[in-house]
């Protein structure tokens, strides 16, 4: 059976902690995602620790990414005005803020979209009044009550009616300058940005089941220059904390301690590195001969693990502290991001926290023959973005509050 559709193409761009990942996706009839093109710019000068640092170059880099995707998918650039472009944003200054809005209607009646739009507008006003120079990146309704009745007790067989509406929202906020920089970059690139989501929301959508979003879970996003922990429960992000260190810092320590070129240090970390010295089963001697040198550099796998463990302890200390403080909520922890591939990391964390730890997977969203590269943990955010974009209706309020707690478009 042909699973293809004539649904529009979406371009999804993830501004990670040190680089940019982009995919072109079309949703199939069964709601699986058909990845048509993939582009990865692992080290881009416009991005540092998840923030946009070079605004003058941003428009050029966006245009360059679109061109590279067009090389894989002929005709994309010619029809870019017809394509939906969506972005996910993270970074060191991203915060999750909860707020509640209440509306009383004159009498019991249907809940109209205009009323929901008013409530959403109030969320923005409340947050910007409390936090000057802060921009609201995304707002998600997480729970509601109608005339004092909680959402889990409301039947949605027909359109609900109420006199009093109370909705709790989670908003992700960042520096106002960050958001303006992104918007300006797309304008300079001649592309229309359709919508954006905060990175923790994309990861939540890609990785967690509906049950886990309610009962409690955490996602540890181990990137190149930042490491973040997001804690979820009752259908919302309860806590988000970012550390401005990541896999890059581990590689840099290897580079300086063993005197290896950075690219070699990265390869050594990925191939032979372990998260802790006690995980080394055989202490092997490694040799590397620098170009133009006669004497090779020697080091042991045990010493390599010591370097990694020392930096890992520093990075993970505040992360583990946050998990411990929220241990009553967190029932499971998922590892994602490029750093999740570090050998022994899952075991390292499992020894320090009580909740079970797993490497995340977002394969359920993809076609069976999806490009292998997009199955890697570091692509979770952009695939979560793709699944959100596929459901995007053009309304800022996403998902609509009276569908909160629904199964996602694909049952896990």
Helices and strands as residue ranges (DSSP letters): E 10-15, E 20-27, E 33-41, E 47-48, E 51-52, H 55-72, G 77-82, E 84-89, E 95-110, H 113-130, E 134-146, E 149-150, G 151-153, E 161-175, H 176-188, E 193-198, H 199-207, H 210-215, E 217-222, E 227-233, E 236-243, H 247-258, H 262-272, G 277-279, E 285-288, E 297-300, H 301-325, E 332-336, G 338-341, H 345-350, E 356-359, G 363-365, G 372-375, G 377-379, H 380-391, G 401-403
